[in-house]
Amino acid sequence: MRERQQLDESVAAIRKLERDLEDGATLIELGELEGDTASITEGEQQILAVEKEAASRQVETLLSGEADGFDTYVEVHAGAGGTESQDWANMLQRMYGRWAERRKFKVDIVEWTDGEEAGIKGATLLIKGHNAYGWLKTESGVHRLVRISPYDSNARRHTSFASVWVYPVIDDRIEIEIKESDCRIDTYRSSGAGGQHVNTTDSAVRITHNPTGIVVACQQERSQHKNRATAWNMLRARLYEAELKKREEKANAEAAAKTDIGWGHQIRSYVLQPYQLVKDLRTGTQSTDPDEVLDGDLDPFMEASLAQRVYGGGEAVEDID
């Protein structure tokens, strides 16, 4: 039923584009016959609106992967650098939360580890919405920030790194076999606010999958049983995402393995001082308004990287200082 609804919406959208285009052309034609400049202007504006909507729909057609329609997990981890990187990781998780809110997606915090002085060491967000994984899947990688540090009394410029890892929430119909003997399960006390019960019992759960080294954790519920169930679902999703990645690498004959959180591995740089620029190092897409990007304006970057993944092309892009 969900697939049928999505197909119905797509067909209806295309038919509306056709009608609007025809109406705009008719307005222009009538305006030219009668010398009515207002009708001509209205028709031109309608056609421009159709062009913009068609471009948006074209991007939607790029989201045709096996798991693109699923909800998604977004993991953010601070790199080396202490408070600076932990604050940057916190900025990134807020950025993805704001992007999701702009699209009316639902955001839940699955796991959260506070930084030593500020920011976070890591966090896992669950983002629920149509094509959530499809939109976010190209955001996996290392993100670099350059700014005057608010934590440096000498006001020096600092470079910080954090990594983002995106994987889909898999459908219950997809069976992923996991041997419990291959896993190590640890329990610990949840961190952060959450009431007296959360912080006094070992309700948080961490599962390590020994064959692959994948680690997942959940502390959002007060019940260890519920956290354990969520952590198992996350592990199934990670293993499924790893298998999807293998298939994609085989089909495209390219490696896109997870890399170190440091220099030389970044996919995007965000420079706040001495000038302001965000630059994607895969597609060359840029923005001179980093504040808007950090507030969730990520669509131009996502659209460019999705198009590159589908159509190929693109040369190595030089990073910014």
C-alpha positions as CSV (number, residue, x, y, z in Angstrom):
1,M,0.0,0.0,0.0
2,R,2.8,2.4,0.8
3,E,4.5,1.6,-2.5
4,R,1.2,2.2,-4.4
5,Q,0.7,5.5,-2.6
6,Q,4.2,6.7,-3.6
7,L,3.5,5.7,-7.2
8,D,0.2,7.5,-7.2
9,E,1.8,10.6,-5.9
10,S,4.5,10.5,-8.5
11,V,2.1,10.0,-11.4
12,A,-0.2,12.8,-10.1
13,A,2.8,15.2,-9.7
14,I,3.9,14.6,-13.4
15,R,0.4,15.1,-14.7
16,K,0.2,18.4,-12.7
17,L,3.5,19.5,-14.2
18,E,2.1,18.8,-17.7
19,R,-1.1,20.8,-17.0
20,D,0.8,23.7,-15.5
21,L,3.2,23.8,-18.4
22,E,0.3,23.8,-20.9
23,D,-1.6,26.5,-18.9
24,G,1.5,28.7,-18.9
25,A,2.1,28.3,-22.6
26,T,-1.6,29.1,-23.3
27,L,-1.4,32.3,-21.2
28,I,1.7,33.5,-23.1
29,E,0.1,32.7,-26.4
30,L,-3.1,34.6,-25.5
31,G,-1.2,37.5,-24.1
32,E,0.8,37.8,-27.3
33,L,-2.3,37.7,-29.4
34,E,-4.1,40.4,-27.3
35,G,-1.0,42.4,-26.4
36,D,-1.6,41.7,-22.7
37,T,1.8,41.9,-21.0
38,A,0.4,40.9,-17.6
39,S,-0.8,37.6,-19.0
40,I,2.6,37.0,-20.7
41,T,4.4,37.7,-17.4
42,E,2.0,35.4,-15.5
43,G,2.6,32.6,-18.0
44,E,6.4,33.0,-17.9
45,Q,6.3,32.9,-14.1
46,Q,4.2,29.7,-14.2
47,I,6.6,28.0,-16.6
48,L,9.5,29.0,-14.3
49,A,7.7,27.5,-11.4
50,V,7.2,24.3,-13.4
51,E,10.9,24.2,-14.3
52,K,11.8,24.5,-10.6
53,E,9.4,21.8,-9.6
54,A,10.6,19.5,-12.4
55,A,14.2,19.9,-11.2
56,S,13.1,18.8,-7.7
57,R,11.2,15.8,-9.1
58,Q,14.2,14.8,-11.2
59,V,16.3,14.6,-8.0
60,E,13.6,12.4,-6.4
61,T,14.1,9.9,-9.3
62,L,17.7,9.5,-8.2
63,L,16.4,7.9,-5.0
64,S,15.6,4.5,-6.5
65,G,18.0,2.3,-4.5
66,E,16.9,-0.8,-2.7
67,A,16.8,0.9,0.7
68,D,16.4,4.6,-0.3
69,G,12.8,4.8,1.0
70,F,13.6,3.5,4.5
71,D,14.1,5.5,7.7
72,T,17.7,6.0,8.7
73,Y,20.2,6.1,11.5
74,V,22.8,8.9,11.5
75,E,25.9,8.4,13.7
76,V,28.2,11.3,14.5
77,H,31.6,10.8,16.2
78,A,34.1,13.4,17.3
79,G,37.6,13.0,15.9
80,A,40.9,13.7,17.8
81,G,41.1,17.1,19.2
82,G,39.2,17.0,22.5
83,T,36.7,19.8,23.2
84,E,37.1,21.3,19.7
85,S,36.1,18.2,17.9
86,Q,33.4,17.3,20.4
87,D,31.8,20.7,19.9
88,W,32.0,20.2,16.1
89,A,30.3,16.8,16.5
90,N,27.5,18.5,18.4
91,M,27.1,21.1,15.7
92,L,26.9,18.4,13.0
93,Q,24.2,16.4,14.9
94,R,22.2,19.6,15.3
95,M,22.7,20.3,11.5
96,Y,21.1,17.0,10.5
97,G,18.4,17.4,13.1
98,R,17.5,20.8,11.6
99,W,17.6,19.4,8.0
100,A,15.1,16.7,9.1
101,E,12.8,19.3,10.7
102,R,12.8,21.3,7.5
103,R,11.4,18.2,5.7
104,K,8.9,17.5,8.5
105,F,10.8,14.3,9.4
106,K,10.7,12.9,12.9
107,V,14.0,12.8,14.8
108,D,14.7,10.6,17.8
109,I,18.0,10.4,19.8
110,V,19.0,6.7,20.2
111,E,22.4,7.1,21.8
112,W,24.3,10.1,23.2
113,T,27.7,10.5,24.9
114,D,28.5,13.9,26.3
115,G,31.9,15.5,25.8
116,E,34.3,16.0,28.6
117,E,33.8,19.8,28.7
118,A,31.4,20.7,25.9
119,G,29.8,19.0,22.9
120,I,29.5,15.3,22.4
121,K,31.8,12.4,21.9
122,G,29.2,10.7,19.8
123,A,25.5,10.5,19.1
124,T,23.1,8.3,17.1
125,L,19.9,9.9,15.6
126,L,17.0,8.0,14.2
127,I,15.4,10.0,11.3
128,K,12.0,8.9,10.1
129,G,10.5,10.1,6.9
130,H,10.0,9.3,3.2
131,N,13.3,8.6,1.5
132,A,15.2,9.6,4.6
133,Y,18.1,7.1,3.9
134,G,18.1,7.9,0.2
135,W,18.7,11.6,0.9
136,L,21.3,11.2,3.7
137,K,23.3,8.2,2.4
138,T,25.9,10.3,0.7
139,E,26.6,12.2,3.9
140,S,28.7,9.4,5.3
141,G,32.3,10.5,5.7
142,V,34.6,12.9,7.5
143,H,33.5,16.6,7.9
144,R,36.1,19.3,8.6
145,L,35.6,22.6,10.4
146,V,37.9,25.6,10.4
147,R,37.2,28.5,12.8
148,I,38.5,30.8,15.5
149,S,38.1,28.6,18.6
150,P,35.7,29.8,21.3
151,Y,37.7,27.6,23.7
152,D,41.1,29.2,22.9
153,S,41.9,32.3,25.0
154,N,44.4,33.4,22.3
155,A,41.7,33.3,19.6
156,R,43.7,31.1,17.3
157,R,42.3,29.3,14.3
158,H,41.6,25.6,14.8
159,T,40.8,22.7,12.5
160,S,38.4,20.0,13.8
161,F,37.2,16.8,12.4
162,A,34.1,14.6,13.0
163,S,32.7,11.6,11.2
164,V,29.2,10.8,10.0
165,W,27.9,7.3,9.3
166,V,24.5,6.8,7.8
167,Y,22.7,3.4,7.5
168,P,19.1,2.4,6.9
169,V,16.4,1.2,9.3
170,I,15.6,-2.2,7.6
171,D,12.2,-3.5,7.0
172,D,11.0,-6.3,9.3
173,R,10.5,-8.5,6.2
174,I,14.3,-8.5,5.6
175,E,15.9,-11.4,7.5
176,I,19.4,-10.8,8.8
177,E,20.9,-13.9,10.5
178,I,23.1,-13.0,13.5
179,K,24.7,-15.6,15.7
180,E,24.5,-14.5,19.3
181,S,27.8,-16.3,19.9
182,D,29.4,-13.8,17.5
183,C,28.4,-10.9,19.7
184,R,29.5,-9.3,22.9
185,I,26.8,-7.6,24.9
186,D,27.7,-5.0,27.5
187,T,25.4,-3.0,29.8
188,Y,26.2,0.3,31.4
189,R,24.6,3.3,33.0
190,S,23.0,5.9,30.7
191,S,24.7,9.3,30.6
192,G,23.0,12.7,30.6
193,A,19.6,13.8,31.9
194,G,16.8,11.3,32.1
195,G,15.5,11.0,35.6
196,Q,16.8,9.2,38.7
197,H,16.1,5.7,37.4
198,V,18.0,6.1,34.1
199,N,21.2,7.1,35.9
200,T,21.1,4.5,38.6
201,T,20.6,1.3,36.7
202,D,22.6,-0.4,34.0
203,S,19.9,0.2,31.4
204,A,22.1,1.2,28.4
205,V,23.2,-1.6,26.1
206,R,26.2,-1.9,23.7
207,I,26.5,-4.8,21.3
208,T,29.8,-5.6,19.5
209,H,29.7,-7.9,16.4
210,N,33.0,-9.6,16.5
211,P,33.3,-10.8,12.9
212,T,32.9,-7.3,11.5
213,G,33.9,-5.1,14.4
214,I,30.6,-3.2,14.2
215,V,29.5,-1.6,17.5
216,V,26.0,-0.3,18.3
217,A,24.6,1.2,21.4
218,C,21.2,2.3,22.7
219,Q,20.3,4.2,25.9
220,Q,17.1,6.0,24.9
221,E,14.7,3.8,27.0
222,R,14.6,3.3,30.8
223,S,14.2,-0.4,30.2
224,Q,17.3,-2.5,29.5
225,H,15.1,-4.9,27.6
226,K,13.8,-2.2,25.2
227,N,17.3,-0.9,24.7
228,R,18.6,-4.4,24.0
229,A,15.9,-4.9,21.3
230,T,16.6,-1.5,19.7
231,A,20.4,-2.3,19.7
232,W,19.8,-5.6,18.0
233,N,17.7,-3.8,15.3
234,M,20.5,-1.3,14.8
235,L,23.0,-4.1,14.4
236,R,20.8,-5.8,11.8
237,A,20.6,-2.5,10.0
238,R,24.3,-2.0,10.1
239,L,25.0,-5.4,8.7
240,Y,22.4,-4.9,6.0
241,E,23.9,-1.5,5.1
242,A,27.4,-3.2,4.9
243,E,26.0,-5.7,2.4
244,L,24.3,-3.0,0.3
245,K,27.7,-1.2,0.3
246,K,29.4,-4.3,-1.0
247,R,26.9,-4.7,-3.8
248,E,27.3,-1.0,-4.8
249,E,31.1,-1.2,-4.8
250,K,31.0,-4.3,-6.9
251,A,28.5,-2.7,-9.4
252,N,30.4,0.6,-9.6
253,A,33.9,-0.8,-9.2
254,E,34.8,1.8,-6.6
255,A,35.8,1.6,-2.9
256,A,34.1,3.8,-0.4
257,A,35.3,2.3,2.8
258,K,35.1,4.1,6.2
259,T,38.2,6.1,6.7
260,D,40.1,7.7,9.6
261,I,38.6,10.8,11.1
262,G,41.4,13.2,10.1
263,W,43.1,15.2,7.4
264,G,43.0,13.8,3.9
265,H,39.8,11.9,4.3
266,Q,37.3,14.7,4.5
267,I,34.3,14.9,2.1
268,R,33.3,18.4,3.0
269,S,35.0,21.5,4.6
270,Y,33.3,24.2,6.5
271,V,35.3,27.4,6.9
272,L,34.0,30.1,9.3
273,Q,37.1,32.3,9.6
274,P,38.8,34.2,8.1
275,Y,36.2,33.9,5.3
276,Q,33.0,31.9,5.1
277,L,32.7,29.0,2.7
278,V,31.4,25.4,2.7
279,K,32.8,23.2,-0.1
280,D,32.1,19.6,-1.0
281,L,35.3,17.9,-2.1
282,R,33.5,15.3,-4.2
283,T,31.3,17.5,-6.3
284,G,32.8,21.0,-5.9
285,T,29.4,22.3,-4.7
286,Q,29.9,25.4,-2.6
287,S,28.0,27.8,-0.3
288,T,29.1,31.2,1.0
289,D,26.6,31.0,3.9
290,P,27.9,28.4,6.3
291,D,25.4,29.5,9.0
292,E,22.5,28.5,6.8
293,V,24.2,25.2,5.9
294,L,24.8,24.4,9.6
295,D,21.1,25.2,10.1
296,G,20.1,22.4,7.8
297,D,20.3,23.8,4.3
298,L,22.0,20.7,2.9
299,D,19.8,19.9,-0.2
300,P,22.2,21.4,-2.8
301,F,25.1,19.2,-1.5
302,M,22.9,16.1,-1.3
303,E,21.4,16.6,-4.8
304,A,24.9,17.1,-6.4
305,S,26.4,14.0,-4.7
306,L,23.3,11.9,-5.6
307,A,23.5,13.0,-9.2
308,Q,27.3,12.2,-9.2
309,R,26.6,8.7,-7.8
310,V,24.0,7.9,-10.4
311,Y,25.5,9.6,-13.5
312,G,29.2,9.4,-12.6
313,G,31.7,12.1,-13.5
314,G,33.4,14.6,-11.3
315,E,37.2,15.1,-10.9
316,A,39.2,15.5,-7.7
317,V,38.3,18.8,-6.0
318,E,41.0,20.8,-4.2
319,D,40.3,21.5,-0.6
320,I,40.1,25.0,0.9
321,D,42.5,26.4,3.5
